[in-house]
Amino acid sequence: MRPPVAQVYIKEGGTGHNAGKAFYTPPRGAGILEGKIHNLIEFLNDDGRYPIDPLLKMAIGHFQFEAIHTFRDGNGRTGRIFNINYLTKKELLDYPILYLSRYILENKAEYYARLSGGYTAGQLGYVVTLYTESSRGHGNMTYNKINDIVGAKDAILHFIEIETDFSRPDVLVDARVLYQRVHKRRKKLRLFSFKIRLKISHLLSSQ
């Protein structure tokens, strides 16, 4: 955690005329960071007091973490790790296999623009829709990738069983167990992707 007296500024990226200019100053002072982190942890973990859908909590929590800017460096990486771990904790995913960071890294300008809007103009809706869009797109991408893996495994198992005289049946059994686990995760990811599509439709219709 950065010291209370550390002066940290969030600056514009890119190469435009505002590049390098500070557009946001995170909070600082004795006990302030600790208090805000405590509030964030309470918000994320107390579902009785804050009964908000996990996907929305993830987006709000990420925004709050980046706004608090707890560390001198590494806040972005830590915030992106938080996203996937939170979805796993809330059992929207069995394992942290959804690479949400890819969308952020591929759309850095939009990501920072939306964070900036949240910081300076209170436009939290822009941040929420960014993460729901990212979750939907990469949920579908990950689902398709798992399908490709399962298809390749099916082809390999078929070749081994039909075309060869395999001498290690115990390995085949293990491969089948792995296949069953991957297939189970694929079904759960499909449900997660479907939930995201419904949620985005609801968010857009309520605007």
Z-matrix of the N, CA and C atoms (Angstrom, degrees):
N
C 1 1.465
C 2 1.535 1 108.71
N 3 1.333 2 115.73 1 136.95
C 4 1.469 3 118.51 2 -176.98
C 5 1.529 4 110.47 3 -71.56
N 6 1.333 5 116.27 4 150.19
C 7 1.468 6 120.71 5 -179.29
C 8 1.533 7 111.18 6 -63.52
N 9 1.326 8 117.99 7 152.70
C 10 1.474 9 121.52 8 -178.24
C 11 1.527 10 113.86 9 -58.51
N 12 1.345 11 117.10 10 -29.31
C 13 1.467 12 119.98 11 -176.01
C 14 1.528 13 112.73 12 -91.57
N 15 1.343 14 117.42 13 -4.07
C 16 1.470 15 119.85 14 -177.00
C 17 1.522 16 110.71 15 -65.86
N 18 1.316 17 116.11 16 128.30
C 19 1.461 18 121.45 17 178.00
C 20 1.527 19 108.93 18 -94.72
N 21 1.328 20 115.37 19 110.15
C 22 1.465 21 121.72 20 -177.49
C 23 1.519 22 108.51 21 -119.91
N 24 1.327 23 116.19 22 137.32
C 25 1.455 24 121.34 23 179.01
C 26 1.521 25 109.15 24 -128.47
N 27 1.316 26 116.03 25 139.64
C 28 1.463 27 121.51 26 174.33
C 29 1.519 28 107.02 27 -93.35
N 30 1.336 29 115.53 28 121.36
C 31 1.452 30 119.95 29 -173.08
C 32 1.528 31 111.68 30 -110.44
N 33 1.308 32 114.40 31 154.87
C 34 1.461 33 121.02 32 176.27
C 35 1.519 34 109.50 33 -65.28
N 36 1.339 35 115.98 34 138.60
C 37 1.449 36 120.24 35 175.44
C 38 1.517 37 111.26 36 -95.91
N 39 1.321 38 115.56 37 -166.28
C 40 1.455 39 120.59 38 176.97
C 41 1.507 40 113.14 39 79.56
N 42 1.349 41 114.98 40 -161.16
C 43 1.473 42 120.84 41 -176.22
C 44 1.522 43 111.65 42 -125.70
N 45 1.333 44 117.92 43 12.16
C 46 1.456 45 120.79 44 -178.57
C 47 1.514 46 112.40 45 -74.40
N 48 1.356 47 115.75 46 -175.61
C 49 1.461 48 119.76 47 -175.41
C 50 1.526 49 112.19 48 -69.73
N 51 1.348 50 117.37 49 -17.34
C 52 1.464 51 120.32 50 177.83
C 53 1.531 52 113.16 51 -97.83
N 54 1.320 53 116.93 52 2.53
C 55 1.469 54 120.55 53 -178.20
C 56 1.528 55 110.63 54 -58.36
N 57 1.322 56 115.75 55 131.10
C 58 1.451 57 120.88 56 178.89
C 59 1.508 58 114.69 57 89.39
N 60 1.334 59 117.63 58 -9.02
C 61 1.455 60 120.37 59 179.80
C 62 1.527 61 110.19 60 -83.18
N 63 1.310 62 116.34 61 141.01
C 64 1.459 63 121.59 62 178.67
C 65 1.532 64 109.34 63 -74.63
N 66 1.331 65 116.58 64 129.43
C 67 1.456 66 119.72 65 177.19
C 68 1.526 67 112.52 66 -118.79
N 69 1.343 68 116.17 67 -5.14
C 70 1.463 69 119.04 68 179.93
C 71 1.522 70 109.44 69 -156.44
N 72 1.335 71 115.50 70 136.67
C 73 1.463 72 121.70 71 176.81
C 74 1.520 73 108.34 72 -115.46
N 75 1.337 74 118.46 73 113.14
C 76 1.470 75 120.95 74 -179.68
C 77 1.525 76 111.19 75 -64.15
N 78 1.320 77 116.98 76 157.95
C 79 1.469 78 119.81 77 179.62
C 80 1.521 79 111.56 78 -66.63
N 81 1.309 80 116.76 79 150.05
C 82 1.461 81 121.25 80 176.93
C 83 1.527 82 108.88 81 -151.25
N 84 1.304 83 114.08 82 164.76
C 85 1.459 84 119.71 83 -178.85
C 86 1.516 85 110.22 84 130.68
N 87 1.310 86 116.41 85 159.75
C 88 1.456 87 121.84 86 -177.00
C 89 1.532 88 111.33 87 -61.03
N 90 1.332 89 116.07 88 121.45
C 91 1.458 90 121.72 89 175.89
C 92 1.513 91 115.31 90 79.98
N 93 1.325 92 118.33 91 -8.15
C 94 1.461 93 120.42 92 -175.47
C 95 1.526 94 111.16 93 -72.16
N 96 1.334 95 117.32 94 -48.05
C 97 1.466 96 119.92 95 179.53
C 98 1.520 97 110.81 96 -60.97
N 99 1.339 98 116.29 97 -43.94
C 100 1.463 99 119.98 98 -179.54
C 101 1.525 100 111.28 99 -60.15
N 102 1.316 101 116.65 100 -41.79
C 103 1.455 102 120.64 101 179.99
C 104 1.511 103 112.57 102 -65.36
N 105 1.329 104 116.49 103 -41.02
C 106 1.463 105 120.14 104 -178.82
C 107 1.528 106 111.17 105 -71.40
N 108 1.330 107 117.54 106 -38.11
C 109 1.463 108 120.31 107 176.63
C 110 1.525 109 110.31 108 -65.16
N 111 1.319 110 116.99 109 -40.99
C 112 1.472 111 120.69 110 177.35
C 113 1.528 112 110.28 111 -60.43
N 114 1.325 113 116.79 112 -42.88
C 115 1.463 114 121.21 113 178.34
C 116 1.522 115 111.42 114 -62.94
N 117 1.344 116 116.76 115 -40.66
C 118 1.459 117 121.48 116 179.32
C 119 1.525 118 110.93 117 -64.81
N 120 1.326 119 116.88 118 -44.59
C 121 1.461 120 120.93 119 179.68
C 122 1.526 121 110.48 120 -62.24
N 123 1.325 122 116.33 121 -41.42
C 124 1.468 123 120.66 122 178.52
C 125 1.526 124 110.70 123 -63.35
N 126 1.317 125 116.39 124 -42.58
C 127 1.462 126 120.78 125 178.93
C 128 1.526 127 111.78 126 -61.50
N 129 1.318 128 116.73 127 -41.55
C 130 1.460 129 120.78 128 -176.90
C 131 1.530 130 112.24 129 -72.74
N 132 1.310 131 117.51 130 -34.52
C 133 1.464 132 120.97 131 -171.36
C 134 1.528 133 114.52 132 -98.80
N 135 1.323 134 118.41 133 -21.77
C 136 1.466 135 120.82 134 -177.27
C 137 1.532 136 109.47 135 -94.85
N 138 1.332 137 116.03 136 85.20
C 139 1.462 138 120.11 137 -178.54
C 140 1.530 139 112.15 138 -74.27
N 141 1.330 140 116.75 139 -18.95
C 142 1.459 141 119.24 140 176.43
C 143 1.517 142 111.57 141 -70.69
N 144 1.318 143 115.77 142 -43.35
C 145 1.467 144 120.53 143 -179.86
C 146 1.521 145 111.83 144 -80.77
N 147 1.318 146 116.16 145 -31.34
C 148 1.476 147 120.60 146 -179.39
C 149 1.532 148 108.59 147 -125.16
N 150 1.329 149 118.26 148 77.53
C 151 1.474 150 121.93 149 -175.92
C 152 1.531 151 111.86 150 -79.96
N 153 1.310 152 115.60 151 73.75
C 154 1.460 153 121.69 152 -178.07
C 155 1.523 154 108.88 153 -114.19
N 156 1.320 155 117.13 154 145.63
C 157 1.458 156 121.43 155 179.10
C 158 1.530 157 110.69 156 -55.20
N 159 1.339 158 118.11 157 137.69
C 160 1.474 159 121.05 158 -176.79
C 161 1.520 160 114.11 159 -55.17
N 162 1.324 161 117.51 160 -36.63
C 163 1.467 162 119.37 161 -179.42
C 164 1.526 163 111.02 162 -64.67
N 165 1.323 164 116.48 163 -40.57
C 166 1.456 165 120.33 164 177.53
C 167 1.532 166 110.64 165 -70.21
N 168 1.322 167 116.28 166 -38.65
C 169 1.469 168 119.24 167 177.26
C 170 1.524 169 111.19 168 -62.45
N 171 1.320 170 116.31 169 -38.59
C 172 1.461 171 119.60 170 178.18
C 173 1.521 172 110.30 171 -60.28
N 174 1.332 173 117.02 172 -46.38
C 175 1.467 174 120.76 173 -178.04
C 176 1.524 175 110.87 174 -65.30
N 177 1.332 176 116.97 175 -45.84
C 178 1.463 177 120.54 176 179.87
C 179 1.527 178 110.33 177 -65.48
N 180 1.342 179 115.85 178 -42.91
C 181 1.464 180 119.92 179 -179.57
C 182 1.517 181 111.96 180 -62.49
N 183 1.336 182 116.72 181 -40.82
C 184 1.465 183 119.93 182 178.43
C 185 1.527 184 110.21 183 -63.00
N 186 1.319 185 115.79 184 -45.70
C 187 1.461 186 119.53 185 179.56
C 188 1.531 187 111.10 186 -59.96
N 189 1.343 188 116.20 187 -44.91
C 190 1.456 189 119.97 188 -179.47
C 191 1.527 190 111.74 189 -63.50
N 192 1.338 191 116.07 190 -40.94
C 193 1.465 192 119.34 191 179.39
C 194 1.521 193 110.84 192 -62.23
N 195 1.335 194 116.31 193 -44.39
C 196 1.461 195 119.37 194 -179.96
C 197 1.529 196 110.88 195 -67.13
N 198 1.340 197 117.07 196 -33.78
C 199 1.459 198 120.36 197 179.17
C 200 1.526 199 111.37 198 -69.60
N 201 1.335 200 116.56 199 -39.30
C 202 1.472 201 120.48 200 176.82
C 203 1.521 202 110.01 201 -65.58
N 204 1.339 203 116.34 202 -37.98
C 205 1.469 204 122.69 203 176.73
C 206 1.530 205 109.88 204 54.70
N 207 1.317 206 114.70 205 64.85
C 208 1.464 207 121.91 206 -168.98
C 209 1.524 208 113.65 207 -62.53
N 210 1.330 209 116.47 208 -34.93
C 211 1.462 210 120.05 209 -172.47
C 212 1.523 211 111.10 210 -112.07
N 213 1.309 212 115.20 211 162.85
C 214 1.462 213 119.48 212 174.58
C 215 1.526 214 111.06 213 -66.18
N 216 1.335 215 115.86 214 -36.89
C 217 1.462 216 121.10 215 -177.45
C 218 1.524 217 108.33 216 -146.39
N 219 1.329 218 116.11 217 154.82
C 220 1.454 219 120.19 218 175.57
C 221 1.514 220 114.86 219 89.75
N 222 1.336 221 118.30 220 8.53
C 223 1.464 222 120.44 221 -179.57
C 224 1.525 223 112.36 222 -65.53
N 225 1.328 224 116.74 223 -38.37
C 226 1.466 225 120.17 224 179.97
C 227 1.515 226 111.77 225 -64.10
N 228 1.333 227 116.26 226 -47.80
C 229 1.465 228 120.67 227 179.91
C 230 1.527 229 110.98 228 -62.37
N 231 1.327 230 115.80 229 -43.42
C 232 1.465 231 119.49 230 -179.95
C 233 1.525 232 110.88 231 -64.58
N 234 1.321 233 116.46 232 -40.72
C 235 1.464 234 120.35 233 179.09
C 236 1.512 235 112.72 234 -64.20
N 237 1.326 236 117.14 235 -36.64
C 238 1.471 237 119.72 236 179.55
C 239 1.525 238 110.77 237 -72.20
N 240 1.334 239 117.46 238 -35.79
C 241 1.466 240 120.27 239 175.54
C 242 1.526 241 110.00 240 -65.12
N 243 1.325 242 115.32 241 -39.01
C 244 1.467 243 119.88 242 178.15
C 245 1.527 244 111.35 243 -56.25
N 246 1.330 245 117.05 244 -42.65
C 247 1.468 246 120.49 245 -176.67
C 248 1.517 247 111.82 246 -54.00
N 249 1.311 248 116.44 247 -53.92
C 250 1.461 249 120.54 248 -173.36
C 251 1.527 250 111.01 249 -72.13
N 252 1.331 251 117.21 250 -35.51
C 253 1.459 252 119.77 251 178.16
C 254 1.525 253 111.20 252 -67.48
N 255 1.322 254 116.89 253 -34.54
C 256 1.464 255 119.68 254 179.53
C 257 1.525 256 110.54 255 -67.77
N 258 1.323 257 117.20 256 -42.17
C 259 1.472 258 120.11 257 177.58
C 260 1.523 259 110.92 258 -62.71
N 261 1.320 260 116.60 259 -36.36
C 262 1.464 261 120.41 260 178.14
C 263 1.529 262 110.35 261 -68.76
N 264 1.320 263 116.62 262 -43.17
C 265 1.468 264 120.77 263 179.20
C 266 1.522 265 111.02 264 -60.53
N 267 1.322 266 117.08 265 -37.74
C 268 1.461 267 121.45 266 -178.99
C 269 1.530 268 112.46 267 -84.90
N 270 1.335 269 116.18 268 6.45
C 271 1.463 270 123.64 269 173.95
C 272 1.531 271 113.33 270 64.34
N 273 1.335 272 116.19 271 26.75
C 274 1.462 273 119.08 272 168.01
C 275 1.526 274 109.97 273 -79.43
N 276 1.329 275 115.76 274 -19.22
C 277 1.458 276 122.34 275 174.04
C 278 1.524 277 108.69 276 -134.24
N 279 1.327 278 116.95 277 144.20
C 280 1.465 279 120.43 278 174.11
C 281 1.522 280 111.28 279 -72.79
N 282 1.329 281 116.13 280 -39.19
C 283 1.459 282 122.38 281 -178.04
C 284 1.530 283 108.78 282 -137.09
N 285 1.323 284 118.36 283 154.42
C 286 1.475 285 120.85 284 -178.79
C 287 1.522 286 112.43 285 -75.00
N 288 1.325 287 116.18 286 70.80
C 289 1.462 288 120.58 287 -175.30
C 290 1.521 289 112.73 288 -107.39
N 291 1.322 290 118.00 289 1.06
C 292 1.461 291 121.03 290 -178.24
C 293 1.527 292 108.73 291 -94.47
N 294 1.334 293 116.60 292 114.22
C 295 1.464 294 121.31 293 -172.37
C 296 1.533 295 109.89 294 -91.20
N 297 1.350 296 115.97 295 77.66
C 298 1.452 297 120.21 296 -179.35
C 299 1.529 298 112.21 297 -68.61
N 300 1.318 299 116.97 298 -24.38
C 301 1.463 300 119.96 299 -178.19
C 302 1.526 301 112.00 300 -60.85
N 303 1.317 302 116.84 301 -27.86
C 304 1.468 303 119.24 302 -176.79
C 305 1.527 304 110.74 303 -60.75
N 306 1.328 305 116.62 304 -42.12
C 307 1.463 306 119.22 305 179.70
C 308 1.520 307 110.45 306 -62.19
N 309 1.335 308 116.50 307 -43.45
C 310 1.461 309 120.22 308 -179.33
C 311 1.521 310 110.61 309 -63.15
N 312 1.334 311 116.16 310 -45.31
C 313 1.466 312 119.88 311 -177.68
C 314 1.525 313 111.55 312 -67.22
N 315 1.335 314 117.13 313 -31.24
C 316 1.463 315 120.82 314 179.76
C 317 1.527 316 112.09 315 -82.31
N 318 1.341 317 117.16 316 -16.09
C 319 1.462 318 121.29 317 -177.35
C 320 1.531 319 109.95 318 -131.27
N 321 1.327 320 115.06 319 49.14
C 322 1.462 321 119.94 320 -174.57
C 323 1.522 322 112.10 321 -59.49
N 324 1.327 323 116.92 322 -43.13
C 325 1.465 324 119.72 323 -176.62
C 326 1.529 325 110.56 324 -60.98
N 327 1.325 326 116.13 325 -46.26
C 328 1.469 327 119.94 326 179.26
C 329 1.523 328 110.95 327 -65.44
N 330 1.333 329 115.90 328 -41.42
C 331 1.467 330 120.93 329 -179.62
C 332 1.525 331 110.84 330 -58.76
N 333 1.329 332 116.95 331 -50.03
C 334 1.460 333 119.68 332 -178.18
C 335 1.528 334 111.75 333 -70.32
N 336 1.336 335 116.08 334 -31.74
C 337 1.461 336 118.88 335 177.00
C 338 1.524 337 110.79 336 -64.41
N 339 1.337 338 116.23 337 -40.30
C 340 1.466 339 119.03 338 -179.78
C 341 1.525 340 111.19 339 -72.50
N 342 1.319 341 116.85 340 -38.55
C 343 1.464 342 118.62 341 174.62
C 344 1.522 343 110.57 342 -61.97
N 345 1.321 344 115.74 343 -41.36
C 346 1.460 345 120.02 344 178.87
C 347 1.520 346 110.86 345 -61.17
N 348 1.336 347 116.63 346 -42.11
C 349 1.461 348 120.29 347 177.21
C 350 1.516 349 111.76 348 -61.61
N 351 1.338 350 115.84 349 -38.05
C 352 1.459 351 119.67 350 177.34
C 353 1.517 352 111.85 351 -67.42
N 354 1.331 353 116.85 352 -40.33
C 355 1.463 354 121.31 353 -178.84
C 356 1.534 355 111.48 354 -66.76
N 357 1.324 356 115.66 355 -49.38
C 358 1.461 357 119.81 356 -167.95
C 359 1.513 358 114.42 357 -94.84
N 360 1.328 359 117.37 358 -26.56
C 361 1.466 360 119.70 359 -175.70
C 362 1.525 361 113.32 360 -121.90
N 363 1.329 362 117.15 361 2.92
C 364 1.455 363 119.86 362 179.14
C 365 1.510 364 114.11 363 67.93
N 366 1.337 365 117.33 364 24.86
C 367 1.466 366 121.26 365 -177.47
C 368 1.531 367 110.09 366 -87.80
N 369 1.323 368 115.44 367 67.55
C 370 1.453 369 120.70 368 -176.18
C 371 1.524 370 111.69 369 -66.54
N 372 1.335 371 117.41 370 -27.96
C 373 1.457 372 120.53 371 179.38
C 374 1.513 373 112.69 372 -58.57
N 375 1.336 374 117.59 373 -34.15
C 376 1.459 375 121.08 374 178.15
C 377 1.522 376 111.21 375 -64.12
N 378 1.340 377 116.29 376 -38.60
C 379 1.461 378 120.68 377 179.11
C 380 1.520 379 110.61 378 -68.76
N 381 1.339 380 117.12 379 -42.38
C 382 1.466 381 121.81 380 -179.47
C 383 1.524 382 110.41 381 -62.39
N 384 1.328 383 117.69 382 -47.22
C 385 1.465 384 120.01 383 -179.50
C 386 1.526 385 111.70 384 -66.13
N 387 1.333 386 117.42 385 -32.33
C 388 1.469 387 120.03 386 175.84
C 389 1.524 388 110.34 387 -58.39
N 390 1.324 389 117.13 388 -44.52
C 391 1.458 390 120.13 389 -176.88
C 392 1.521 391 112.95 390 -77.24
N 393 1.311 392 117.93 391 -32.47
C 394 1.459 393 118.31 392 175.64
C 395 1.530 394 110.53 393 -68.45
N 396 1.335 395 116.45 394 -39.88
C 397 1.468 396 119.96 395 176.56
C 398 1.526 397 110.70 396 -63.90
N 399 1.332 398 116.20 397 -43.47
C 400 1.469 399 120.67 398 179.02
C 401 1.518 400 110.56 399 -62.29
N 402 1.337 401 117.02 400 -43.97
C 403 1.465 402 120.83 401 -178.90
C 404 1.520 403 111.02 402 -63.81
N 405 1.317 404 116.99 403 -41.20
C 406 1.459 405 119.89 404 179.83
C 407 1.530 406 110.66 405 -65.65
N 408 1.334 407 116.57 406 -49.68
C 409 1.463 408 119.60 407 -177.13
C 410 1.506 409 112.60 408 -61.96
N 411 1.322 410 117.45 409 -45.65
C 412 1.457 411 119.62 410 -176.51
C 413 1.520 412 112.22 411 -84.00
N 414 1.339 413 117.02 412 -19.17
C 415 1.458 414 118.83 413 169.13
C 416 1.523 415 110.38 414 -64.14
N 417 1.329 416 116.65 415 -44.96
C 418 1.466 417 120.66 416 177.68
C 419 1.524 418 111.36 417 -65.95
N 420 1.338 419 116.53 418 -41.04
C 421 1.462 420 120.02 419 -179.43
C 422 1.524 421 110.89 420 -63.48
N 423 1.343 422 116.84 421 -44.18
C 424 1.458 423 120.57 422 179.73
C 425 1.517 424 111.13 423 -66.49
N 426 1.320 425 116.58 424 -39.12
C 427 1.461 426 120.85 425 177.22
C 428 1.534 427 110.68 426 -59.84
N 429 1.331 428 116.76 427 -44.93
C 430 1.465 429 120.19 428 179.13
C 431 1.529 430 111.24 429 -65.43
N 432 1.323 431 116.56 430 -36.70
C 433 1.468 432 119.71 431 179.00
C 434 1.527 433 110.97 432 -65.83
N 435 1.342 434 116.22 433 -40.75
C 436 1.462 435 119.84 434 176.94
C 437 1.524 436 110.08 435 -63.50
N 438 1.329 437 116.96 436 -39.41
C 439 1.472 438 120.27 437 175.90
C 440 1.521 439 111.05 438 -58.16
N 441 1.333 440 116.08 439 -42.32
C 442 1.467 441 119.95 440 178.86
C 443 1.529 442 110.81 441 -62.61
N 444 1.339 443 116.33 442 -41.61
C 445 1.466 444 120.44 443 179.18
C 446 1.521 445 110.55 444 -63.72
N 447 1.331 446 116.50 445 -45.23
C 448 1.464 447 120.76 446 179.67
C 449 1.523 448 110.81 447 -63.43
N 450 1.343 449 117.12 448 -40.40
C 451 1.460 450 120.55 449 178.10
C 452 1.512 451 112.19 450 -62.61
N 453 1.340 452 115.48 451 -42.48
C 454 1.465 453 119.35 452 177.79
C 455 1.521 454 110.91 453 -63.94
N 456 1.312 455 117.02 454 -40.82
C 457 1.469 456 120.61 455 179.67
C 458 1.527 457 110.32 456 -65.31
N 459 1.328 458 117.81 457 -40.51
C 460 1.466 459 120.76 458 177.39
C 461 1.530 460 110.86 459 -59.08
N 462 1.335 461 115.19 460 -43.53
C 463 1.459 462 119.46 461 -178.80
C 464 1.529 463 111.22 462 -64.75
N 465 1.338 464 116.05 463 -40.65
C 466 1.466 465 119.77 464 179.48
C 467 1.523 466 111.01 465 -66.07
N 468 1.331 467 117.20 466 -44.73
C 469 1.468 468 120.82 467 179.34
C 470 1.532 469 111.10 468 -62.35
N 471 1.339 470 115.66 469 -39.81
C 472 1.463 471 119.54 470 179.06
C 473 1.526 472 110.47 471 -63.22
N 474 1.320 473 116.53 472 -43.50
C 475 1.462 474 120.60 473 -179.95
C 476 1.531 475 110.61 474 -62.98
N 477 1.339 476 116.38 475 -44.91
C 478 1.464 477 120.13 476 -178.48
C 479 1.519 478 111.35 477 -63.50
N 480 1.322 479 116.37 478 -42.06
C 481 1.463 480 120.79 479 -175.40
C 482 1.534 481 112.38 480 -74.24
N 483 1.331 482 116.47 481 -37.31
C 484 1.475 483 120.16 482 -173.20
C 485 1.518 484 112.63 483 -95.94
N 486 1.307 485 116.71 484 -38.49
C 487 1.455 486 120.06 485 -168.55
C 488 1.528 487 114.03 486 -101.01
N 489 1.319 488 119.12 487 -7.20
C 490 1.464 489 120.03 488 -176.66
C 491 1.518 490 111.02 489 -132.15
N 492 1.331 491 114.76 490 164.09
C 493 1.461 492 122.00 491 173.81
C 494 1.525 493 106.93 492 -103.85
N 495 1.315 494 115.84 493 81.28
C 496 1.456 495 121.30 494 -171.52
C 497 1.525 496 110.27 495 -74.19
N 498 1.324 497 117.09 496 134.12
C 499 1.460 498 121.25 497 -173.75
C 500 1.528 499 113.21 498 -102.40
N 501 1.336 500 118.11 499 2.08
C 502 1.463 501 120.59 500 -178.76
C 503 1.526 502 109.90 501 -125.95
N 504 1.322 503 118.93 502 73.94
C 505 1.467 504 120.70 503 -178.75
C 506 1.515 505 112.97 504 -60.85
N 507 1.348 506 118.53 505 -27.31
C 508 1.466 507 120.46 506 179.93
C 509 1.520 508 111.30 507 -63.97
N 510 1.353 509 116.52 508 -33.51
C 511 1.453 510 120.03 509 177.02
C 512 1.519 511 110.39 510 -67.96
N 513 1.338 512 116.01 511 -37.95
C 514 1.466 513 120.07 512 176.69
C 515 1.522 514 111.02 513 -61.50
N 516 1.318 515 116.16 514 -41.04
C 517 1.464 516 119.82 515 178.56
C 518 1.526 517 110.22 516 -61.14
N 519 1.335 518 115.65 517 -44.70
C 520 1.459 519 119.17 518 178.51
C 521 1.524 520 110.99 519 -61.48
N 522 1.320 521 116.78 520 -40.39
C 523 1.457 522 120.89 521 179.09
C 524 1.526 523 110.55 522 -62.50
N 525 1.320 524 116.82 523 -38.67
C 526 1.461 525 120.24 524 179.37
C 527 1.536 526 110.71 525 -67.22
N 528 1.332 527 116.66 526 -37.94
C 529 1.463 528 119.67 527 176.81
C 530 1.520 529 110.38 528 -62.33
N 531 1.340 530 115.71 529 -43.23
C 532 1.451 531 119.80 530 177.92
C 533 1.522 532 110.56 531 -62.25
N 534 1.316 533 116.20 532 -41.17
C 535 1.467 534 120.29 533 178.14
C 536 1.529 535 110.39 534 -59.74
N 537 1.322 536 117.48 535 -44.84
C 538 1.458 537 120.91 536 -179.43
C 539 1.523 538 111.55 537 -61.81
N 540 1.336 539 116.51 538 -38.89
C 541 1.465 540 119.68 539 178.82
C 542 1.517 541 111.49 540 -66.26
N 543 1.326 542 116.45 541 -44.46
C 544 1.461 543 120.53 542 178.89
C 545 1.521 544 110.26 543 -62.82
N 546 1.336 545 116.29 544 -40.66
C 547 1.462 546 120.13 545 179.88
C 548 1.527 547 110.59 546 -62.93
N 549 1.336 548 117.55 547 -39.28
C 550 1.456 549 121.92 548 178.43
C 551 1.521 550 110.43 549 -64.01
N 552 1.346 551 117.58 550 -42.57
C 553 1.460 552 120.66 551 179.29
C 554 1.527 553 110.42 552 -65.58
N 555 1.332 554 116.23 553 -35.52
C 556 1.452 555 119.62 554 -179.92
C 557 1.527 556 110.32 555 -63.06
N 558 1.330 557 117.42 556 -40.86
C 559 1.451 558 121.33 557 179.07
C 560 1.521 559 111.10 558 -64.72
N 561 1.338 560 117.38 559 -40.99
C 562 1.453 561 120.15 560 -179.87
C 563 1.519 562 111.03 561 -68.96
N 564 1.338 563 117.84 562 -38.21
C 565 1.451 564 121.00 563 177.99
C 566 1.526 565 110.67 564 -65.27
N 567 1.332 566 116.98 565 -36.13
C 568 1.461 567 120.92 566 176.62
C 569 1.528 568 110.00 567 -60.85
N 570 1.342 569 117.36 568 -42.50
C 571 1.453 570 121.58 569 178.42
C 572 1.522 571 110.64 570 -65.21
N 573 1.342 572 117.27 571 -40.87
C 574 1.457 573 121.43 572 178.80
C 575 1.525 574 110.45 573 -61.68
N 576 1.335 575 116.92 574 -44.25
C 577 1.457 576 121.26 575 179.57
C 578 1.520 577 110.87 576 -63.12
N 579 1.333 578 116.44 577 -38.54
C 580 1.467 579 120.82 578 179.16
C 581 1.527 580 110.28 579 -65.82
N 582 1.338 581 117.44 580 -41.61
C 583 1.458 582 121.37 581 178.48
C 584 1.524 583 110.99 582 -61.70
N 585 1.328 584 116.37 583 -39.16
C 586 1.465 585 120.21 584 179.57
C 587 1.523 586 110.24 585 -64.51
N 588 1.352 587 117.07 586 -42.54
C 589 1.467 588 119.60 587 179.87
C 590 1.527 589 110.70 588 -61.60
N 591 1.327 590 117.02 589 -41.53
C 592 1.460 591 120.01 590 178.24
C 593 1.527 592 111.24 591 -64.24
N 594 1.315 593 115.93 592 -40.57
C 595 1.457 594 119.93 593 -177.66
C 596 1.522 595 111.20 594 -67.42
N 597 1.324 596 117.22 595 -40.97
C 598 1.461 597 119.57 596 179.06
C 599 1.517 598 110.60 597 -65.12
N 600 1.326 599 117.05 598 -40.17
C 601 1.465 600 120.74 599 177.49
C 602 1.528 601 110.17 600 -59.95
N 603 1.344 602 115.64 601 -41.37
C 604 1.461 603 119.64 602 179.57
C 605 1.520 604 111.04 603 -66.48
N 606 1.349 605 116.90 604 -43.10
C 607 1.471 606 120.01 605 179.62
C 608 1.512 607 111.74 606 -62.65
N 609 1.317 608 116.56 607 -43.04
C 610 1.466 609 120.01 608 -179.17
C 611 1.527 610 111.86 609 -67.66
N 612 1.315 611 116.62 610 -38.20
C 613 1.469 612 120.19 611 -179.27
C 614 1.523 613 112.50 612 -70.96
N 615 1.353 614 116.85 613 -21.91
C 616 1.469 615 120.41 614 -177.31
C 617 1.511 616 111.97 615 -91.25
N 618 1.332 617 116.89 616 -7.49
C 619 1.469 618 118.95 617 -179.65
C 620 1.540 619 111.27 618 -78.54
